[in-house]
Amino acid sequence: MLIVGLMSGTSLDGIDAALVEVDGKTTEALRWKLLHFATLPYSAEQRERIHHAITNGDAATISELHADLGEW
């Protein structure tokens, strides 16, 4: 099975993606292999929007940013 993991943390550096191949039918037999990893850096404008949402954002600002992060 191939799995893509995505993460965007509060470090304001970018969106990280990992492609992992997972095999095994039980926890004990689980095997995984990292196939590819990439970081998509944020632009200065994106970093500013995220920083603003963290420090001063209200629910509407954070909700809008949440949707934008999914698109980015």
C-alpha distance (Angstrom), angle and dihedral (degrees) to the residues before:
residue distance angle dihedral
M1 . . .
L2 3.80 . .
I3 3.80 118.3 .
V4 3.79 129.1 -172.7
G5 3.79 116.7 -154.0
L6 3.80 120.7 -163.5
M7 3.79 127.7 -168.5
S8 3.75 136.2 177.3
G9 3.76 112.7 -178.9
T10 3.78 134.6 -179.6
S11 3.82 94.6 -94.0
L12 3.82 87.8 93.0
D13 3.80 92.9 -138.7
G14 3.79 101.5 115.2
I15 3.77 148.1 -82.5
D16 3.81 116.1 -53.1
A17 3.80 122.9 -151.6
A18 3.78 129.5 -173.0
L19 3.80 128.4 -171.8
V20 3.81 110.2 -154.0
E21 3.78 130.9 -179.0
V22 3.81 111.2 -144.3
D23 3.80 125.8 -168.3
G24 3.80 134.1 173.0
K25 3.76 136.6 79.5
T26 3.81 98.5 -132.6
T27 3.78 135.0 39.7
E28 3.79 90.1 -109.9
A29 3.82 92.9 51.8
L30 3.81 95.4 43.5
R31 3.80 114.4 131.5
W32 3.77 127.3 177.0
K33 3.79 137.0 -176.9
L34 3.79 127.8 -165.8
L35 3.80 106.0 -129.6
H36 3.78 100.7 176.2
F37 3.80 140.9 -6.6
A38 3.80 129.7 -168.0
T39 3.78 139.8 171.8
L40 3.80 121.3 -150.6
P41 3.81 104.5 -156.2
Y42 3.79 118.8 -136.6
S43 3.78 119.0 -117.3
A44 3.79 117.9 -120.7
E45 3.83 89.1 -102.1
Q46 3.81 92.5 51.3
R47 3.82 91.4 48.7
E48 3.80 90.6 50.7
R49 3.82 92.0 50.2
I50 3.79 91.5 50.3
H51 3.80 92.9 46.0
H52 3.80 91.1 48.8
A53 3.81 91.1 50.0
I54 3.81 91.4 49.9
T55 3.80 95.2 48.1
N56 3.82 104.2 30.4
G57 3.78 108.7 6.2
D58 3.76 124.6 131.7
A59 3.81 124.2 -154.9
A60 3.82 93.3 -85.6
T61 3.82 93.1 50.3
I62 3.79 92.8 48.5
S63 3.81 92.3 46.1
E64 3.80 91.5 51.5
L65 3.80 91.2 47.5
H66 3.82 90.3 48.8
A67 3.81 89.9 57.1
D68 3.81 92.2 45.3
L69 3.81 92.3 50.8
G70 3.80 88.5 55.4
E71 3.79 90.3 53.7
W72 3.82 94.5 45.2
